[in-house]
Amino acid sequence: MHSPIDVSPKRRASTTTTTISLAALAMVLAVSMPNGADAAFGGRATTYGTNDYHGGACSLRQSPTGVDPTFFVAMNEQQYGSSCGRCLSVSGPRGTFLAFASDICHECGQNNLDFSGNLWNAVTGKTPGIEGISWDFVPCPNPQPALCLKEGSNTWWLAVQGANMRDGVSSIEIAGQKGTMVGTTAFYSVNVNGNVNLNSVPVTVTSIGGARTSYTVSLKENQCTP
């Protein structure tokens, strides 16, 4: 893994009180704003080569529908929280591409990303190194929500992952209890002391934007239920 360079977030231009027509303002912005400048974050990309998302710290069970499953990133530690499975728009020398977060990069630094091998090739077209990028979190293009039950789950302890969600997951409630994040993974666990029927589990998923969606699902160990 290459050691990325720490960079500070982009600063937006300060606001001043000036009389200017909307047409003139639009012209100024069109001329002065570089490609990708509207992205929320400017940083540096490296690549760690792999094209299999399954081994990442998120322990994702599914990749987002409509996104190349080999286009994923390891998120910097500072922005990792609740990023698992979220879609990103990433811009570099060869254009803008959709990707998703599946891993953590402890060494990357704020706003920096570590790319899968295929994503690096698509975005940069260069040999591995360090490359300037801009990126932002975006809604996943074709969400098909599923709930995945972690291996080892039973009627006393269970862990659930919300997969293939539109805007990512900020929390999960299982059988009326708020789940606790399992390590660095996208799973949330609860102790239910035998008081749950795995054929009919009430689960509420709260998105990053605060939308709550409730399900009653039949869950099977190490499987995802749409």
C-alpha positions in Angstrom: 0.0 0.0 0.0 1.4 3.4 -0.9 1.5 6.1 1.7 -0.9 8.9 0.6 -0.2 12.6 1.3 -2.4 14.4 3.8 -4.3 17.2 2.3 -6.7 19.7 3.7 -10.3 19.9 2.6 -11.1 22.3 -0.2 -12.2 25.7 1.1 -15.2 27.4 -0.6 -14.7 31.0 -1.6 -15.8 33.5 1.1 -19.1 35.3 0.6 -19.0 39.0 -0.1 -21.8 41.5 -0.6 -21.6 42.4 -4.3 -24.2 43.5 -6.9 -24.0 41.2 -9.8 -26.6 39.8 -12.2 -27.4 36.1 -12.1 -26.4 35.7 -15.8 -23.0 37.3 -15.1 -22.5 35.1 -12.1 -23.3 32.0 -14.0 -20.8 33.0 -16.7 -18.0 33.6 -14.1 -18.6 30.2 -12.5 -18.7 28.4 -15.8 -15.4 29.9 -16.9 -13.6 29.6 -13.5 -14.8 26.3 -12.0 -12.6 23.3 -13.0 -14.1 19.9 -13.8 -15.1 18.2 -10.5 -14.8 21.4 -8.4 -18.4 20.9 -7.1 -17.3 17.7 -5.4 -17.4 17.9 -1.6 -13.8 16.6 -1.1 -10.5 17.1 -2.8 -7.7 14.6 -1.9 -5.2 12.1 -3.1 -5.7 8.5 -4.3 -3.5 5.5 -4.1 -4.2 1.9 -4.9 -3.9 -1.3 -3.0 -4.4 -3.5 -6.0 -7.1 -6.0 -5.1 -10.3 -6.2 -7.0 -12.3 -8.3 -4.5 -14.3 -6.3 -2.1 -15.3 -9.2 0.2 -12.2 -9.1 2.3 -12.6 -5.4 3.4 -13.1 -4.1 6.9 -16.8 -3.5 6.2 -17.4 -7.2 5.7 -19.9 -6.3 2.9 -22.2 -9.1 1.8 -23.4 -7.4 -1.4 -22.1 -4.7 -3.6 -24.4 -1.9 -4.8 -26.5 -2.8 -7.8 -25.5 -0.7 -10.8 -21.9 -0.2 -9.7 -19.0 -2.3 -11.0 -18.3 -4.6 -8.0 -14.5 -4.1 -8.7 -14.8 -0.3 -8.3 -14.4 0.2 -4.6 -12.3 2.2 -2.1 -10.8 1.9 1.3 -12.0 5.0 3.1 -9.7 7.1 5.2 -10.1 6.6 9.0 -11.5 10.1 9.6 -14.4 9.6 7.3 -14.9 5.8 7.7 -17.8 5.9 10.1 -21.1 4.8 8.5 -19.4 4.9 5.0 -19.6 1.1 4.4 -21.6 0.3 1.3 -22.1 4.0 0.4 -21.7 5.0 -3.2 -19.2 7.6 -4.3 -18.6 9.7 -7.4 -14.9 9.9 -8.0 -13.2 12.2 -10.5 -9.7 12.0 -11.8 -7.6 12.5 -15.0 -9.7 10.1 -17.1 -13.2 11.1 -15.9 -15.8 10.5 -13.3 -16.8 7.0 -12.1 -19.1 5.4 -9.5 -17.6 3.4 -6.7 -18.5 2.3 -3.2 -16.8 2.0 0.2 -15.8 -1.4 1.4 -12.7 -1.0 3.5 -10.7 1.3 5.8 -7.3 2.9 5.1 -5.7 3.8 8.4 -2.8 5.6 6.8 -4.6 7.6 4.2 -5.5 10.8 6.0 -8.5 13.1 5.7 -10.2 13.2 2.3 -7.8 10.6 0.8 -8.9 7.2 -0.7 -7.2 3.9 -1.5 -8.6 2.5 -4.8 -9.1 -1.0 -6.0 -6.9 -1.9 -8.9 -9.6 -1.6 -11.5 -10.9 1.7 -10.2 -7.3 3.1 -10.2 -6.9 2.1 -13.8 -10.3 3.6 -14.8 -9.8 6.9 -13.0 -6.1 7.6 -13.6 -4.9 5.3 -16.4 -1.5 5.4 -14.8 1.0 3.1 -13.0 0.4 3.0 -9.3 1.4 6.1 -7.4 -0.3 9.1 -5.9 -2.9 11.1 -7.9 -5.1 14.1 -7.2 -8.8 13.4 -7.1 -12.2 14.9 -6.2 -15.0 12.9 -4.8 -18.3 12.9 -3.0 -20.9 10.6 -1.5 -23.9 10.1 -3.9 -27.1 8.0 -3.8 -26.6 4.5 -5.1 -28.1 4.3 -8.6 -30.3 1.2 -8.4 -30.9 0.3 -4.7 -32.3 -3.1 -4.0 -32.3 -3.2 -0.2 -31.5 -6.5 1.6 -30.9 -7.5 5.2 -28.1 -9.9 5.8 -27.7 -12.1 8.9 -24.2 -12.6 10.1 -22.7 -16.1 10.6 -23.0 -17.2 14.2 -26.3 -15.4 14.8 -29.1 -17.2 16.7 -32.2 -16.5 18.8 -30.0 -15.1 21.6 -27.5 -12.9 19.7 -27.9 -11.7 16.2 -26.2 -9.3 13.9 -27.8 -7.7 10.8 -26.3 -5.7 7.9 -28.3 -3.4 5.7 -27.1 -4.0 2.1 -27.6 -2.3 -1.2 -29.2 0.7 0.4 -29.7 4.0 -1.5 -27.9 6.4 0.9 -26.0 4.2 3.3 -26.9 3.1 6.9 -26.4 5.2 10.1 -28.1 2.7 12.5 -30.2 -0.5 12.7 -32.8 -1.5 15.2 -33.5 -5.2 15.6 -36.5 -6.6 17.5 -37.0 -3.1 19.1 -33.4 -2.7 20.2 -30.8 -0.3 18.9 -28.0 -2.3 17.4 -24.3 -1.9 18.2 -21.8 -1.8 15.4 -19.7 -5.0 15.2 -16.1 -3.8 15.1 -15.4 -2.0 11.8 -18.0 -4.0 9.9 -21.4 -2.9 8.5 -23.2 -5.3 10.9 -25.2 -4.2 13.9 -25.8 -6.6 16.8 -28.3 -7.1 19.7 -28.7 -9.5 22.5 -32.2 -10.8 22.4 -32.0 -13.6 25.0 -34.1 -16.1 23.0 -36.9 -13.6 22.5 -36.9 -13.5 18.7 -38.3 -15.7 15.9 -35.8 -15.7 13.0 -38.6 -16.4 10.6 -40.2 -13.0 11.5 -37.7 -10.4 12.7 -38.6 -6.7 12.9 -35.8 -4.6 11.6 -35.7 -0.8 11.2 -32.9 0.8 9.1 -32.1 4.5 9.4 -30.3 6.0 6.5 -27.5 8.6 6.6 -30.2 11.2 5.7 -32.4 10.1 8.6 -35.1 8.2 6.7 -36.4 5.2 8.7 -37.6 2.1 6.9 -39.1 -0.8 8.8 -39.1 -4.5 7.7 -40.3 -7.8 9.0 -38.2 -10.5 7.5 -37.2 -14.1 7.7 -33.5 -14.2 8.2 -31.1 -17.1 7.6 -27.5 -17.3 8.8 -24.9 -15.9 6.4 -27.6 -15.1 3.8 -29.3 -11.8 2.6 -33.0 -11.4 2.4 -34.4 -8.9 -0.1 
